[in-house]
Amino acid sequence: MDKQESRELPNLTQAELDSLAASLDIHYAVLDNLTGGQASYEASLTISNKGSTELRFANWSMFFSHIRMIEPGRLPCDEGIKLADGLHLMHINGCLFRLHPTPDFKPLGQGQALTIPFHGQYYSVARCDILPNWFLAAPDLEPRVIACTAGESLDFVAPFDTASKWKRFDYTLSSSKKKRFDFYDPFTPEVRFKRNAVEDQGTCGKRVIPMPVSLTVSENEQPVKFEGPMWTVVYDASFKQEAQYLAERIGSSILSSGSSTTPSSHAILLTKGEAPVSINNKTVTSNESYDLSVDATQHRVQICASEGPGIFWGVQTLLSLVSDGTLQSLEVKDAPRYVYRGMHVDVSRNFHSKESVMRLLEVMAMYKLNKFHFHLTDDEGWRLEIPGLEELTEVGSRRCHTTSEENSLLPLLGSGPYTTSSGSGFLSVEEYREILRFATQRHIEVIPEIDMPGHCHAAVKAMQARCSKLKAAGDPRAAEQYLLSDLSASATINSESQSVQMFSENSLNPGLPATYEFIRKVMKEIQKMHSDICPLRVFHFGGDEVPYEAWEDSPACQALIDTGEVKSFKDLMEYFVVKVAEIAAELGLEVGAWQDGIVYKFEEPFSRQKFLNKNVMVYAWKNRWETGMASDVYKLANSNYQVVLSPGTHLYFDHPQEPDPEERGLYWACRFTDTHKVFCFAPDNLFSNADVRLTGEAFSAEELKALDGAEESTPLKKPENIVGLQGQLWTELIRTKDQFDAMIYPRLLAMAERAWHKASWESRHRDDQQRKEECGRDWEEFAKALGRKELRRLDALGVQYYLPPPGARIKDDTFLEVNCQITGLPVQFSTDNGKRWTTYTQPADIREASDLITLRTCSADDKRHSRVIKLSGPSRATATQADR
């Protein structure tokens, strides 16, 4: 544990520090987001002393994480700033801040409080913006978490109970004088009821998710009971792995097709052969297409495909069909819409276990997703063991109380002062290989991402620690072999150059040869991990959100320009990206990158001809419609990059599921993304998805025409280069397993539907009434399948999926009517403030009820419920904090 710099202050004892941590009461309040335009919001921090130990001028510091810069314009600066009441505030790095007393600090005795008003950058409209586990520390003492901030309740945060707290901005555009303000309010039960309304046609919903190309049911035959142990899986020699997978799930035996004892009934045949599928009058065959034939009366099933992936997806369709314990005669012909159907997970910001990852892979396989984009490194943590560079995990995977980062990283993102939280952790080589084996058995390709040149604070600090250790051991040459920092006498860190996440010293230096030695070493070690399981095909190098200004003070970068190897500082990024791609090409690898790693804002992509790799995949995420950057998708595809659609407005699962202060999530791309919105995404008709601004204001006809004009000015000439879809989960605000699940599911299932199956309504114009009607009916069938079948399958796996709060209204001041976005999920109501709950089945007479009606949605297995909402009349509603 590091010592703080000053020893001249009066000292606290451990007992005093412990007492203060237990008795101080922290109260954080957002006061007003609207008066500062888009620049800042008003907030206050109140510190109350409820114990007998006096909080006095001494050598204590209070550390806390805050995702917005505090007092922008005054911070960041090296010396920090003085606040009222004798307190000094410093920005340490990233989201970590330090508050400590100055000599004019007045003691805070029992029953006393002080309030510190301050400004935060931009706006804050959600409880989860404020991070937990604030702590007290002093030299030579054990730090202690302030008890009232510990854990996940966030009870120390004041309610967001007025419009100025839950709305983000109210400002006038200087260019056009147009007024812009936040249109969003938390949904009332009545608003939710209207949004959930569907025309119930009495159907049971989709039989299979994702929807097959063709599914024909023998309606004249009744379903028969399916009992897995009575069946035998008979497999072609090529499909033993798939046969074992199926047999394990239904409890059956397996038998090679070459056996002379093949059963005449109760047989599931996995056979090798072509499985052509007709899509839009074109015959499609691929290694993922399959035919599935069920003869229920003869108790015989056949799945035919040319290769293992097709058989495996056919197996998943069969498992879906028999999940209710019945089997019906039918024929399925199926093939995927896209070759890339992916899910991205960040385990760097907060570490999530091997078990959570493997359960995600299991669900991905159930819904025919075949790419797992594994974000293993970022500023806040390096999560994969790299043999020969042990410091990457010895230092870079640990977050705890430190000021020097010699032995660990800073305690960022509310991870607290100890290494026992989600801030610490990594995968050993063998654990990573276990994930690879698990994924490979399910025909899921793992695409590892080592994010660079930005988002590298963990790597930079780890390699500095390695350098110090080897220098102390008398080996200066080895010390600098992989050093990612410029140690020349004239090199300085530009403290004013910060990343989006407020980091200094977070970028690899493109001018240092050691940078590329480091990259080659990491790439080769990961390639070794894959070699005997599933050879590494794609190395994703990130490339996003680079603070280019950090390179301006680097002599090594200046030398590249002076020698003419690079034209200007602006060209350093392209130089770096091409060098990384060259290393990958030498190792026989393709590369992947985020959108801004290949194309500067409003410019053309880097020349594809500079890349020697067979394929370069670009993940397009920056599509906020009013920025005009959505057209990068077409620029990239037309330039022969393979594009994976990953739009922030529709497929970022770290965003809230409602515009409510109690919902978890970031909201930079849009205020919310629910399962319905994901389902309605039309990837082949990209600009038709433009609906509202970040403010929630609908685009005018003129603005939509301009968007259409942008599409026309950059037409998509090579649609074949758009290879698929990917959902994203970034984990800055996701610290627990339950939070991890709730943010992914059931949105993942809606994304899987769009990645595998193209609906007829997608190609129509956004204003076409027929599109709206067809999409509405399609959603209704999908939602029914979720509520009546699919979520029960997730329950069986222990998945803690998100439960949308119910909609409700009181009709004629007499009857309570209730609905849910996911049809079929149970909804309960209470008329005595939650003492007794009644499951809603039909409009309920509530004339004798109290003024307050409480409602909640229950999981399909009835073991969990959503956050509780309260209906107190036909036009008033409030919401309590989520009760998970």
PyMOL commands that set and color helices and strands:
alter all, ss='L'
color gray80, all
select helices_A, chain A and resi 14-23+84-86+127-129+147-149+163-166+189-196+228-230+237-250+308-321+354-366+391-394+429-441+457-472+476-479+513-531+548-553+555-562+569-586+595-597+608-610+625-627+629-638+648-651+675-679+683-689+701-713+719-721+737-744+747-756+760-763+769-796
alter helices_A, ss='H'
color red, helices_A
select strands_A, chain A and resi 24-32+40-49+61-65+81-83+87-93+96-101+113-121+135-137+144-145+170-172+179-181+214-217+224-225+232-235+253-256+267-272+277-279+282-284+290-295+300-305+326-327+330-334+340-346+371-375+377-378+381-382+445-452+538-542+590-594+616-620+642-645+722-729+807-811+815-819+827-830+838-839+844-845+853-857+869-873+876-879
alter strands_A, ss='S'
color yellow, strands_A
deselect
rebuild
show_as cartoon
